[in-house]
Amino acid sequence: MQRRHLSLGVLATAVGWPWLVAAQPAPRIGVLLLHGKSPGSPQNPNIQQLGQRMASTGWLVATPEMPWSRNRYLQGDWDGVMTEMTDHVKTLRSRGATHTVVVGHSMGCPAALSFAARGGDAQALVLMAPGHVPVSYYNAPSLKAVRESIDEARALVAAGKGDETQRFNDINQGRQLPVVISARAYLSYFDPGSDAEMSVTAPRVPASTPVFTAIGRKDPMFPRVRAYYVDRLPPHPRSRLTEYAGGHLDTPQEVADDLLAWVPKALSA
């Protein structure tokens, strides 16, 4: 007579002995929460409150001060940004995270897309009020000062002076800001062909990575976000684009409930 050998777990389930089934550890979600560009920082109330909401659910949350904050503006180059993000995600893993999600606001969004496009350890992305759009410096007359700085930086690199510290321009929320940085590093943040440009990195995000974009109807990016990068993302059944009533700074609070509901579903196989 042929015998069937059942594992202890299967036998316990079959005969109603649930206490013999080995308990599976609950997944731990780790979140790298990235603030927006200066004057953005981890101390921004919208970022703080969102981080606290996520932590209250048991998620592991890191809210580091990134190189585009008021205190660090602008440090290093884009490769350095990616290195910092990698280190923060490794710390989340060391704390017990089994899944990692990058959540960005404004300039945190191109950083999140770039991180995923470069093969970073992120199983899902949440992009809130995406900002910092290098390609716009060449199609918006009001951003002429930045376009001229990009052209100057390119000329310096071509002349072999790319590593010399210079003074360049940025415009953020309509306000012109000086940037003291090398031409090569400046281009890593501002060149329309760089990995800081979302339309460049969106098509390279792994097809297995769902992306949640949250945009307010009062946000200047609202009319063009879909054509700009959302439609360039590889299709994923759990990716979504959601509209909210507010503006650029309101989105982290408006998206909170939907974010908390979406992330676990997005990470489920």
C-alpha positions in Angstrom: 0.0 0.0 0.0 1.3 3.4 -1.0 1.8 5.8 1.9 1.6 9.6 1.8 3.9 11.6 4.0 2.5 14.9 5.2 4.6 17.6 6.7 3.8 18.5 10.3 2.3 21.8 9.2 0.0 20.2 6.6 -1.0 17.5 9.1 -1.8 20.0 11.8 -3.9 22.0 9.4 -5.7 18.9 8.2 -6.7 17.7 11.7 -7.3 21.0 13.3 -4.1 21.5 15.4 -3.3 25.2 14.5 -0.9 25.4 17.5 1.5 23.1 15.6 1.7 25.3 12.5 4.9 27.3 12.4 4.1 31.0 12.7 5.2 33.1 9.8 6.8 36.4 10.8 4.8 39.4 9.7 6.4 41.5 7.0 8.1 44.7 8.1 7.7 47.7 5.8 10.6 50.1 5.7 10.1 53.6 4.3 12.7 56.1 3.1 10.8 59.4 3.3 12.5 62.2 1.2 11.6 65.8 1.7 11.5 68.5 -0.9 14.0 71.1 -2.0 15.2 74.0 0.1 13.6 75.2 2.3 12.3 71.6 2.6 13.8 69.5 5.4 12.8 66.5 7.6 11.5 69.2 10.0 8.8 70.3 7.6 5.5 69.7 9.4 3.9 67.9 6.5 6.8 65.5 6.3 7.0 65.0 10.0 3.3 64.3 10.4 3.3 61.8 7.5 6.3 60.0 8.9 4.6 59.8 12.3 1.4 58.4 10.6 3.5 55.7 8.9 5.5 54.8 12.0 2.2 54.5 14.0 1.2 51.6 11.8 4.4 49.8 12.7 6.4 50.7 9.6 10.1 51.5 10.0 10.6 55.1 8.8 13.8 57.0 7.9 13.5 60.7 7.3 17.1 61.9 6.5 18.2 65.4 5.7 19.1 65.2 2.0 21.7 67.3 0.0 19.0 69.6 -1.3 17.8 70.8 2.1 18.2 74.4 3.3 21.2 73.4 5.5 23.0 71.3 2.8 22.0 73.0 -0.4 23.5 71.7 -2.7 26.1 69.2 -1.5 28.0 66.7 -3.6 26.5 65.4 -6.8 23.6 63.1 -7.9 25.8 60.0 -7.6 26.3 61.0 -4.0 22.5 61.3 -3.5 22.1 57.7 -4.7 24.9 56.5 -2.3 23.2 58.2 0.6 19.9 56.6 -0.3 21.5 53.2 -0.5 23.0 53.6 2.9 19.6 54.7 4.4 17.9 51.7 2.9 20.6 49.4 4.2 19.9 50.8 7.7 16.2 50.1 7.3 17.1 46.5 6.3 19.4 46.1 9.3 16.5 47.3 11.6 14.3 44.4 10.2 12.6 45.8 7.1 11.6 42.9 4.8 10.2 45.3 2.1 11.4 48.8 1.3 9.5 51.7 -0.2 10.8 55.1 -1.2 8.4 58.0 -0.6 9.4 61.3 -2.1 8.0 64.9 -2.0 8.8 67.4 -4.7 12.6 66.9 -5.4 12.4 63.7 -3.5 10.4 62.3 -6.5 13.2 62.5 -9.1 15.5 61.0 -6.5 13.1 58.1 -5.9 12.7 57.4 -9.6 16.5 57.6 -10.2 17.1 55.2 -7.3 14.8 52.6 -8.7 16.0 53.1 -12.3 19.6 52.4 -11.1 18.6 49.2 -9.5 18.2 50.5 -5.9 16.5 48.3 -3.2 12.9 49.6 -3.5 9.9 47.4 -4.0 7.5 50.4 -4.5 7.6 54.1 -5.0 5.3 56.9 -3.8 5.8 60.2 -5.6 4.0 63.2 -4.0 3.8 66.5 -5.9 6.7 65.8 -8.2 9.1 68.7 -8.5 12.5 69.7 -10.0 12.1 69.4 -13.8 15.4 70.0 -15.6 13.8 69.7 -19.0 11.6 72.8 -18.2 14.7 75.0 -18.1 14.7 74.9 -21.9 11.1 75.5 -22.6 10.0 78.0 -19.9 11.1 81.6 -20.5 10.9 82.4 -16.8 13.7 79.9 -16.1 16.2 81.5 -18.5 18.7 82.1 -15.6 19.0 78.4 -15.0 19.2 77.5 -18.7 22.1 80.0 -19.0 23.8 78.3 -16.0 23.4 74.9 -17.6 25.0 76.1 -20.8 27.8 77.7 -18.9 28.4 74.5 -16.9 28.5 72.5 -20.1 31.1 74.8 -21.6 33.3 74.6 -18.4 33.2 70.8 -18.5 34.1 70.9 -22.2 37.0 73.2 -21.4 38.4 70.8 -18.8 37.2 73.0 -15.9 34.3 70.8 -14.7 35.7 70.2 -11.2 36.3 73.9 -10.4 33.8 75.5 -7.9 31.7 78.1 -9.6 28.5 80.1 -8.9 25.4 79.0 -10.8 21.6 79.7 -10.6 18.6 77.8 -9.5 14.9 78.9 -9.4 12.6 77.2 -6.9 9.0 78.2 -6.4 9.6 81.3 -8.4 12.6 82.4 -6.3 16.1 82.6 -7.7 18.8 80.9 -5.6 22.6 80.9 -6.0 24.3 77.5 -6.2 28.1 77.4 -5.4 29.2 74.0 -6.8 31.4 72.5 -9.5 30.1 72.6 -13.0 30.1 68.8 -13.2 28.1 68.4 -10.0 25.7 71.2 -11.0 25.0 69.4 -14.3 24.3 66.2 -12.4 21.4 68.0 -10.7 20.2 70.3 -13.5 21.1 68.9 -16.9 17.9 67.7 -18.8 19.8 64.6 -19.9 20.8 63.6 -16.3 19.3 61.1 -14.0 17.7 64.0 -12.0 15.2 64.3 -14.9 12.1 62.2 -14.3 11.3 61.8 -18.0 14.7 60.2 -18.4 14.5 57.7 -15.5 10.8 56.8 -15.6 11.2 54.3 -18.5 14.0 52.6 -16.7 12.1 51.8 -13.5 11.9 48.0 -13.2 8.6 46.7 -14.6 8.1 44.9 -11.2 8.0 48.2 -9.3 4.6 49.8 -8.7 4.5 53.6 -8.6 1.9 55.8 -6.9 1.8 59.4 -8.1 -0.1 61.9 -6.0 -0.7 65.4 -7.5 -2.9 68.3 -6.4 -5.1 70.1 -8.8 -3.5 73.5 -7.7 0.0 72.2 -8.4 1.7 73.8 -11.4 2.7 70.2 -12.5 -1.0 69.0 -12.5 -1.8 69.5 -16.2 1.3 67.8 -17.5 2.4 65.1 -15.0 0.8 62.2 -16.9 2.5 63.0 -20.2 5.7 64.1 -18.5 6.6 60.9 -16.8 3.6 58.8 -15.6 2.8 57.4 -19.1 6.6 56.7 -19.6 6.6 54.3 -16.6 6.5 50.5 -17.4 2.9 49.4 -17.0 2.1 47.8 -13.6 -1.3 46.7 -12.4 -0.9 48.3 -9.0 0.5 51.7 -10.2 -1.8 54.6 -9.9 -2.1 58.4 -10.4 -4.4 60.1 -7.9 -5.6 63.7 -7.9 -6.2 65.8 -4.8 -7.7 69.2 -4.2 -4.7 71.1 -2.8 -1.4 72.4 -4.0 2.2 71.4 -4.0 2.8 71.7 -0.2 -0.5 70.1 0.8 -0.1 66.8 -1.0 1.8 64.8 1.8 -1.1 65.3 4.1 -3.8 64.8 1.6 -2.3 61.5 0.4 -1.7 60.0 3.8 -4.8 57.7 4.1 -4.5 56.5 0.5 -0.8 55.9 0.9 -1.3 53.8 4.1 -3.8 51.7 2.3 -1.9 51.4 -1.0 1.6 50.3 0.1 0.7 46.9 1.7 -1.4 46.1 -1.4 1.3 47.2 -3.8 3.8 45.0 -2.0 1.6 41.9 -1.9 2.6 39.3 -4.5 
